Amino acid sequence: MNEKGYATLPAAAIIAALVFLAALLGAAGAMVVAQHRAHVAAELAAVAGAWAHSRGEDACAVASTVAELNGAKMRHCLVDGADVQVESRVGFSSPTKGAALGQARAGPL
């Protein structure tokens, strides 16, 4: 009996499993990074919006600019008294493209 190449199929299966695991970890990493970026962008946008609001400027316009400068899109902005609430969105690329959301609220400075 010729046993040459008997390990080809198991080796190919192991390599395919490792490639799949690497892709899965890469997608999870992209999602975590996007979540952090969305949260940081929302925090910075909310603080900038609150600062602008305290100076009589358009809080949501300033918050939107700051969010975009930090790689996010502002989805929602609400001025509630002296507080500014912001929700930002950061897209990420993976086998299943998605988006991460960040929310923040800032008050008078």
N, C-alpha and C positions, 0 to 999 in steps of 0.2 A: 504494500500500500504506500502511495506517495503522499507524504504529509507536508510538502512544500506549500506555503501560502495559507496554512491552516489558521494563522493568527490575523489574517487580513480583515476579515469581517469584525471580530471583536475590537481590533485596533481602530477601524473606521468608526465603529459605534462609539467608542470612548472619545475619539476626536470630535465627533459630531456633538456628543453630550457636553464636552468642554467648550466648544464654540457657542452652543446654546446658552450655557451658564454664563459665559463672558458677555454675551449680548444682553442677557437678563440683568446682570450686575451693572452693565453700562447704562441701560435704560433706567434702572433704579437710581443710579448715581445722578443722571441727568435730571430726574424728577426731584431729588433732594436739593440739588443746586438751584434749580428753578424756584423751588419753594422758599429757600433762603433769600434769593434775589428779590422775589415778589414781596416778602415780608420787609426786607430792608428798604426797598423802594417805597413801600407804603408808609413806613415809619418816617423816613426822610421827607416824603411829600406832605405828610400830616403836620410835621413840625414846621416846615416851610410855609404851609398854608396857614397855620395858626399865627406864625410870625407876621405874615402878610396881612392877615385879618386884624391883628392888633394895631397895624399901621394904617388901616382903612383901605387896603388894597383888595383886589379880587382873590380871595383865598384859593378857590378852585382852579383858577388859571395858573397861579403860581405852583400849586400842588401838581397840576398836570405837567407843567414844564419840568419840575424836579423829578417826577416819576419817569418821564421820557428820557431825561439825562441819565437815569440809572437803569435804562434798558427795559422799562416796564410801560405798560399802557394803563392809564387810570380808567377804571370801569365805573367808579362811583365816587362822588364827593358830596358831602353834606356839611353845611355850616349850621351848628346847633348852639345858639347863644354865642359863647366865646370859644367853643370847641369845634374842631374840624375833624370829620371822619373821612377816611380815604380807603378805597379798595383798589388794589392794583393787580394786574395780570401779566405774567411772564410765560411765554410759550417755550416749549422745549422739544427737541428732536429726539426721537427714539423710534423703534419699530411701530409704536402706537403713538403718534404725535399727540401732544396734550398741552395743557396749560396749568400753571400753578397760580393760586390767588393768595394775596396778602392783604391783611386789614390792619388799620391802625387808627388811633384817635389821639389828638393832641389838644391841649388847652392853652390858656394864656401863658405867655413867657415872661 
